[in-house]
């Protein structure tokens, strides 16, 4: 059991170490996650910006006087120009260009860009195939047109996060041009990053709390298991100590067995019982009773250690015989004294019915001596039970021998 206790302690230490490593891993992941909001937010913004750009492309093409044919003609009407001019002032787009299929910028919210060329190589196969192009990068605030209309920032020396989105215009699956949009995502990105960080911080805090709770639970369960194991160890040590303490008495009881079994008469048997019980249970005074041939009464046969026995007692006078099992006086708050134990001075006693071959043959009565404590008396109960069993077998053997001898004589 000592080795088991050591193994259990090692297991608890390993569990605690593993839990600490888990908490450390969670903390490391938390710190790593705090650096992830930027890429995560950029992916979210790209998806939303692409969707908004597609919607704005459809609105622009749908409201142009000639629709998609405007890109074939590479020219806009005054009404179209007025419509397009209002887009940078009423949306997130701060810069807008309409580009023909050959790359000519035929309308722009920046007059200086009008007539410029958006190279076909820049458009690439993705655009001509109908796929939107998206790029995000840093630029100076001075490059953002009408900054106050698109942001709360006032420092024109600061860097801004700007997305360039090229949305192709397709007619019957053919590429006819594209709409180039520039969107300042700086403020929106900062808000998203803050929200994602708050969510990650909340999840991380919850993970730390759960990890700490699991660690506390494991530690508490481990301490409880260790405590239970120590209790069992103490109990087994106590049992081992009791066995070692009883070893001399058990050896003496073994020495008693052979003389008892070889007794030639009951008188000789009870003389041996009195002599051995004096040494076997020095803290107890006792007596032994055996049923008479008529079985109406029990005859007193022997006493030891200052005890006395009555010549005859009736079975009804003993609580143990009435119940058919061992009766202990002094174990409960309310006890009943057997008549054969009177006069009684309050000392604890035990009545062991003697059984042999399934039949009650007598009674062993043990009483604590005046100089013995109740704890000492209770400690000898198991040994007294073993002694009563040996006595019962010896009585049965002597009686069977007498009966056989009587039958052979007759």
N, C-alpha and C positions, 0 to 999 in steps of 0.2 A: 504493500500500500504506500510505503514511503516513495518507491520509484514512481508509482502512479501520480502521487502528489507533485513530484518534481516534473514529470511529463506534463501534467496539467498546467503547472506554473509556466513552463516553457511555451506551451500552446497559447496561453493567455498573452504572454509577451509577444509572440509572433502575431497574434490577432491585433494587438494594440499597435505594433509596428506597421502592419499592413494598412490599418485604418489611417494612421498618420500619413503614410505614403499616399493613400487615396485623397486625403484632404489636401496634401501638398500638390498632388496632380491637379485637383480641381482649382486650387488657387493659381497654379501656373496657367491652366487653360483660361481662367478668368482674366489674368493679366494679358495673355495673348489675344483674347477676344476683344479687349478694349482697343486694340489697334486695328480691328477689322471693320469698324463702321464705315471708314472711307471707301474701301472697295465695294462693300455691300451697298452703300448708298449710291455709288456711281452706277452700279448695275440697275438699281431701282429707277434712278433718274433717266438712264438711257431707255429703259422700257417705256416709261411714261412719256418721255420726249418724242420717241418714235411714234407712239400712238397719237399724241397731240399734233405732230407734224403731218401725219397722214390725214387727220380730220381737217386741219387748216388747208392742206392742199386741195381736198375735195371742195371745201367752201370757196376757195379762190377760183378754181376752175369753173365751178357752178355759177358764180356771180359775174364772171367775165362776159362781156357782150357776145363774143364769138366762141366762148368756151375754150376747148382745147385747140381750136383752130387759130387762136391768138398766137400760139407757139409756132405754127406753120408760117404765119404772116410776120412774126417777129416784130409786132407793133401793137400798141395799145391805143384805145380811144381816150379822149379826155375824161369820159365818165369812168373808164377802167382805171385811169391814173389816179382819179380822186378816191376811188374805192381802195386801191392798193396803198395810197398814202396814209389812209387811216389805220391800217393794220399795225404798224409799229407803235402808234399812240394808244391803241386799244387792246393790245395783247402782250404776251411775254416776249414776242419777237421784236428785237430792237433794230434789226437790219434784215432787209428782204430783197432778193434778186430774182428776176425771171430770166431764164436762159433758154435760148433756142437749141435745137438739136445739134447745130454746128458749133455750139459753145458761145455764141454771141449773147452778151448781156443787153437785152433790149429794154429792160426797165429795172431801176434800182432805187431804193430809198436813199441811197447816197448818190448825189448827182455825179460825183467824180468817178464812180464805178460804171456809169452808163457808157455803153459802147465798148466796154472791155471784153475780154475773151476768157471763157472758162474752158480750158483745154479738154479735148476728147479723152486724152490720156488720164486727165484728172477725174473725168466721169467714170471711166473704167467699165468693165463688163458687168459689174453688179448693178450699176445705175441703168445701163441700157437694157439689162434683163428685168428691170422693174423693182430692184431691191433698194431700199433707202440706205444712204451712207450716213454714218454718225461718227463724229470725232469730238473729244472734249479736251480742252487745254487751258492754260493760263495765259491771260493777256492783261495789259495795263488798262486801268479804268478809263483813260483818255480815249481808248479805242471803242468804248461802248457809247453808242449814240443815245442822246437824251437819257443819261444815267439816272436822273432823278425820277423819270417816269417808270423806271424798271427796278429801282432799288432804293433803299433808305440810306445807302452809303453816301457820304459827302467828300471822302478823301479820294481825290482823283489820282493820287500817286499809288494807291493800293492795287494789288493784283486781283483780277476777277477770273472766276471759272466760267468759261464760255463754251457752249456746245454749237458746233457747226453741223447742220443737218441738210443733206441734199436729198430732196424727194422727187423721184422721176415722175413725169407725166406720160401716161401710156394711152394710146388709142388703138383699140382692136389688137392689143398685144404688141404694138409697135411703139418705139421710143420716139417722142416728139419734142422733148425738152425736160427741163427740171426747174424746181423752185428751190432756191438756196435760202436757208433761214439761219440766223444767228440768235441764240437765246442765252441770256445771262442767268446762270444757275447758282450763283454764289450764295445768295440768301437762302434759297430753297435747300441747297445742299447742307448749309450750316444747321438749319432747323432739323432736317432729317438725321444728320449725324448726332445731334443732341438727343433726339428721340430714341434712336437705336442704342446709343450709349446708356440711356436710362433703362431701356428694356434689358440690355445685357447686364447692367449692374443689378437690376432686380432679380434676374434669373440666377446670376452668380451669387447674390446674397442668399437666395433660397437654397441654392446648391450647398453653400457653406453651412447654412442652418441645418439642412437635412444631413449633411455629412457629420456635423457636430452631434446631432441627435443620434445618428447611427453609432457614432463612436462612443457616446455616453451610454447608449443602450448596451453595446457590446461590453463596455467596461463594467457596467453594473451587473450584466448577466455573468460575466467572467468572475467577478468578485463573489457573486452568489454561488456559482459552481465551485469555486475554490473553497468557500466557507462550508458548503455541503460536504465536499470531499474531506476537508479537515475534520468535520464532525464525524464522518464515517470512520476516518482514521483513528480518531480518539476512541470511538466506540469499539473498534476492533482491537485497539491496544488494551482497552479495559477488559474485553473478553479474554484476550491472551493473558493478561495479568491474573484474571480470575482462574484461568486454567492452570497457570503456573502455580498459583497459590493453592489450588485444590489438588495438585499433583501428589503431594505426600498422602493426603486423605484418600485419594483414589487408589494409590498403591496399597494403603492399609486396608481399604475395602476389598481389594483383590485378595489380600492375604486372608480376609475374613471368609471369603466365599468357599474355599476348599474345606476348612473345618466345619462350616455350617452344613455343607452338603454331605459330610461324612458323619454327622451326629447320629448316634444310635437311638436317641430318645428325645422327646420334647424337653424334658428337664435339662438334659445336657445341652440341647440347642439354646434354651433361654439363658443358661448360665454363660455360654459363650457370647450371646448377644449382649448381655449386661456388661461383660468385661470389655468387649470391643467398642461398644457405644460410648463407654466412659472415655476412651482415648480418641475416638473418632469425632465426637461432638462434645468437647469439654464444657462449652457454654450452655448446654441444654441438660435439663433433667427430664427423664422420660420413663415410660412404662409401656408394656405390651400386653394386649388382651387377645385371646383366641376363643372362637366359638366352641361351645361345648358340643357334645355329641347330639344333644337334643336340639341344638341351635336356637333355643329359647333365650339363652343368656350368653355372655362372654365371660370367660374366666380370666382373672388377673394372673399373669404368669411370671413377670420379672419387672424390676425397676432398676434405675442407675442414676448416678450423680446426685444422690439425695432425694430422688423422686420416690413416690409411693403409689401403690395401686390398690384398688379395692378388690375384694374377693370375687365379686360378681357385679356386672352391670348389664342393663338391658339395652338392646340396639337403639331403642327410641331415645335413650339418654344422650346420644352422641349426634351432633349436627352433621358430622361427616358421614356417618353410617346412614342417617335418614336421607341425605341428599345423594349418596352413592359416589361422592367425590371428596377430594381434600378440602377441609375446612380450616380457614386461618382466622384466628381471633386477634384483632388489633390492626387490620388493614383498612377498615372502613370506620366512618364516624359512629355508626350504630352497629353494635355487635351483640350476639346472643351467646350466653355462656352455656356450654354443655353441662348437663347435670353431673356427669361423672367427674368434671373438673372442679366441682365445689369441694370445699370452700375456695373461692378464687380471689386473688389479691390484685387483679388488673394486669398481670404480666401477660404478654402475648404468648399464644400457644398454637400448635398445629395438630390436627388429627388426620392421620393417613390411613384410610381403609386399606387393608392388606388383601390383594387379589392374587389368586393362583388358578390358572387354567379357566379363567372367566368366572370364578366364584369367589365371593368375599369370605375369607377365612379368619379375619381378625382385625385388629386396630393397633396402630402405633401412635402413642400420644407423646408429643414433645412440648416442653414448656421452657421459656427463657429463665435462666437462673437469675437470682436477685442482683448478682454482681455483673451480669451481662447486659449490654445495651440492645435496644430493639434492632439497630442496624446490624450488629454482629449476629443476632438471632436470624434475621432475614437472609444474611449472607450464607448461612449454612443450610438453607431450605433445600437447595438442589441436592446437596450431599445426603441430607436426611431422606429425600425421596428415593435416591438410589439405594440407600440402606434398607428402607422399607421393602423395596422390590426384592432385594437379596433375602431378607427375612421371610417374605411370603413364599418364595420358591423353596427355601429350606424347610419351612413348615409343611408345604405340600409334599415334598419328598419323604420326610419322616413319616407323615401320616400314610402315604401310599405304601411305604415299607412295612409299617405296622399292620395295615390291612392285608397285604400279601402274606405276611407271616401268620396272621390269624387265620386266614383262609387255608393256608397250607397245613396248619396244625389241625384244624377241623377236618 
